[in-house]
Amino acid sequence: MGRVPVSAAAEFPTTSATWLTQQLERDPPAARAHIMQRYFEPLCAYARASVLRALGEPAELVNAFFSARLSDDAYLARWAESGLPLRRWLANGLVIHARNDALARRRREERASSADPESLERRIAQVPSSETDALLALERSWAVRCVTEAHERVRVSLQAEGRAAWWELFRLHTVQGMPYAQASSVVGVSLANASSVHRQVVARLHDALHEILARDGVAPEDLDRELAAMQDLLR
């Protein structure tokens, strides 16, 4: 995908920062659907990179966690008051749920006398509340999803405006590393306007990323910090 520029100055209405918390109050099923769609893959990436994988298949662990916790409105209300990024809150919840589920399974197996409880106990004890590699996998997967969505929004918007050449210029120059002189001739944009067109596409991407982050509950004052961190992750 290449490095994604996200440093252009832009503003986004602060009302959008409360979208997810408003949805949690007004339309909890829609909020839950949004969270599951946005965070399933990042949480699977977290599980794959951690010793949670010793407790089950990542997709099964994440689905079980969503089924158990997202149906509880109080769980998401506590996130809204926690101050944590939603992805970190969900990762912590996944660890706790997987541990508790494994402990419950151990107790059932002990009663049935059909398993080695010490083996399962060792696996459970190995699961930490956070792991550097797993957290990096979570952050990278989340960042890729955000940037991919922002790219798609901007591409579709430019095409609808009859400016598909703008997107192609951005893609050729930024993603493929093609010089302006070559990219502009390929897409039919004058070389004199190439840098201006590129800046406008970058600004739109910045706006789209702001909106996406705000919809996920990132506070307005944290948006630029989150964008800088995403850029570092995607280099």
C-alpha positions in Angstrom: 0.0 0.0 0.0 3.0 2.3 0.6 3.3 5.2 2.9 0.1 7.1 3.3 0.4 10.9 3.8 -1.8 12.1 6.6 -0.2 15.3 7.6 -2.2 17.9 5.7 -4.0 20.4 7.8 -7.8 20.0 8.0 -10.7 20.4 10.4 -13.6 18.1 11.1 -16.8 19.0 13.0 -16.4 18.1 16.6 -20.0 16.7 16.7 -18.8 13.7 14.8 -16.5 12.7 17.7 -19.5 11.7 19.7 -21.1 9.6 16.9 -20.4 6.2 18.4 -21.4 7.2 21.9 -24.6 8.7 20.5 -25.2 5.5 18.6 -24.7 3.5 21.8 -27.5 5.5 23.4 -29.9 5.8 20.4 -29.4 2.7 18.4 -27.3 0.0 20.3 -27.7 -2.7 17.6 -26.3 -0.3 15.0 -23.4 0.6 17.3 -22.7 -3.1 17.9 -22.8 -3.9 14.2 -20.3 -1.1 13.5 -17.9 -2.3 16.2 -18.0 -5.9 15.0 -17.4 -4.9 11.4 -14.6 -2.5 12.2 -12.8 -4.5 14.9 -13.2 -8.2 14.0 -10.0 -8.4 11.9 -7.8 -6.2 14.2 -8.8 -8.4 17.2 -8.1 -11.6 15.2 -4.7 -10.1 14.4 -4.1 -9.5 18.1 -5.1 -13.0 19.0 -2.9 -14.6 16.3 0.1 -12.6 17.5 -0.4 -13.4 21.2 -0.5 -16.6 23.2 -4.3 -16.4 23.2 -3.9 -18.6 20.2 -3.1 -21.4 22.6 -6.7 -21.1 23.9 -8.5 -21.4 20.6 -8.8 -20.2 17.0 -8.6 -16.4 16.8 -11.9 -16.0 14.9 -13.7 -18.3 17.3 -12.3 -16.4 20.3 -13.3 -13.0 18.9 -16.8 -14.2 17.9 -17.3 -15.7 21.3 -16.1 -12.5 22.9 -18.4 -10.3 20.8 -21.4 -12.6 21.5 -20.8 -12.5 25.3 -19.8 -8.9 25.8 -21.3 -6.7 23.1 -24.8 -7.8 24.0 -24.3 -6.1 27.3 -25.0 -2.4 27.0 -23.2 -1.7 30.2 -20.0 -3.1 28.9 -19.8 -0.5 26.1 -21.1 2.3 28.4 -18.0 1.5 30.6 -15.8 2.0 27.6 -17.3 5.4 26.9 -16.3 6.4 30.4 -12.9 4.7 30.4 -10.9 7.1 28.3 -9.2 4.2 26.5 -9.1 3.8 22.7 -11.9 1.4 21.7 -9.4 -1.1 20.2 -7.5 -1.3 23.4 -10.6 -1.7 25.5 -11.8 -4.5 23.3 -8.3 -6.2 23.3 -8.3 -6.1 27.1 -11.9 -7.5 27.1 -10.9 -10.3 24.7 -8.0 -11.4 27.0 -10.3 -11.4 30.1 -13.1 -13.3 28.3 -10.7 -15.9 26.8 -9.1 -16.4 30.2 -12.4 -16.8 32.0 -13.8 -19.1 29.3 -10.7 -21.3 29.5 -11.0 -21.4 33.3 -14.6 -22.4 33.1 -13.7 -25.1 30.5 -11.0 -26.4 32.9 -13.5 -26.7 35.7 -15.9 -28.6 33.5 -13.1 -30.9 32.3 -11.9 -31.5 35.9 -15.4 -32.6 36.8 -15.5 -34.9 33.9 -12.0 -36.1 34.7 -11.3 -36.2 30.9 -8.4 -33.7 30.6 -5.1 -32.6 32.1 -6.1 -29.6 34.1 -2.5 -28.7 34.8 -1.8 -28.3 31.1 -4.7 -26.0 30.6 -3.8 -24.1 33.7 -0.3 -23.5 32.3 -1.7 -22.2 29.1 -4.1 -19.8 30.9 -1.3 -18.5 33.1 0.8 -17.7 30.0 -1.8 -15.3 28.7 -0.7 -11.7 29.7 -3.0 -8.7 29.7 -0.8 -7.1 27.1 2.0 -8.2 24.7 4.1 -5.9 22.6 3.9 -8.0 19.4 0.2 -8.5 19.8 -0.5 -4.9 20.4 1.5 -3.9 17.4 -0.5 -6.4 15.3 -3.7 -4.9 16.6 -2.6 -1.4 15.9 -1.3 -2.2 12.4 -4.4 -4.1 11.4 -6.6 -1.3 12.7 -4.6 1.4 10.9 -4.7 -0.5 7.6 -8.5 -0.8 7.9 -8.8 2.9 8.6 -6.5 3.9 5.7 -8.1 1.5 3.3 -11.6 2.8 4.1 -10.3 6.4 3.7 -8.8 5.6 0.3 -12.0 4.0 -0.9 -14.1 7.0 0.3 -11.9 9.5 -1.5 -11.6 7.4 -4.7 -15.4 7.0 -5.0 -16.0 10.7 -4.2 -13.5 11.8 -6.9 -14.9 9.5 -9.4 -18.4 10.8 -8.7 -17.1 14.3 -9.4 -15.5 13.3 -12.6 -12.1 13.6 -11.2 -10.9 10.0 -11.4 -7.6 11.3 -12.9 -6.9 13.1 -9.6 -7.0 9.8 -7.7 -4.9 8.0 -10.3 -2.3 10.8 -10.1 -2.2 10.4 -6.3 -2.0 6.6 -6.6 0.8 6.6 -9.2 2.8 9.3 -7.4 2.4 8.3 -3.7 1.7 4.5 -3.8 3.9 3.6 -6.8 6.5 6.3 -6.4 6.1 7.7 -10.0 7.5 11.2 -10.6 4.9 13.9 -11.2 6.2 14.4 -14.8 5.5 10.8 -15.7 2.3 10.4 -13.6 0.7 13.6 -15.0 1.3 12.5 -18.6 -0.3 9.1 -17.9 -3.5 10.4 -16.3 -3.9 13.6 -18.4 -3.3 16.2 -15.7 -1.0 19.1 -16.6 2.4 19.0 -14.9 1.8 22.6 -13.7 -1.3 21.4 -11.7 0.1 18.0 -10.5 1.4 19.1 -7.1 -1.8 21.1 -6.4 -4.0 18.1 -7.3 -1.9 15.8 -5.2 -2.2 18.2 -2.2 -6.0 18.3 -2.6 -6.3 14.5 -2.6 -4.0 14.3 0.5 -6.2 16.9 2.2 -9.3 14.8 1.4 -7.7 11.7 2.8 -6.9 13.6 6.0 -10.5 14.7 6.3 -11.7 11.1 5.7 -9.3 9.7 8.3 -10.4 12.3 10.8 -14.1 11.3 10.2 -13.3 7.6 10.5 -11.4 8.1 13.8 -14.0 10.4 15.2 -16.7 7.9 14.4 -14.8 5.4 16.4 -14.8 7.6 19.5 -11.4 9.3 19.2 -11.5 12.6 20.9 -11.0 15.7 18.7 -7.8 16.7 20.6 -6.3 13.2 20.0 -7.0 13.0 16.2 -3.7 14.4 15.0 -1.7 12.2 17.5 -3.6 9.1 16.3 -2.9 10.0 12.6 0.8 10.5 13.4 0.9 7.1 15.1 -0.8 5.5 12.1 1.7 7.0 9.7 4.6 5.6 11.8 2.9 2.1 11.8 2.4 2.1 8.0 5.9 3.3 7.0 
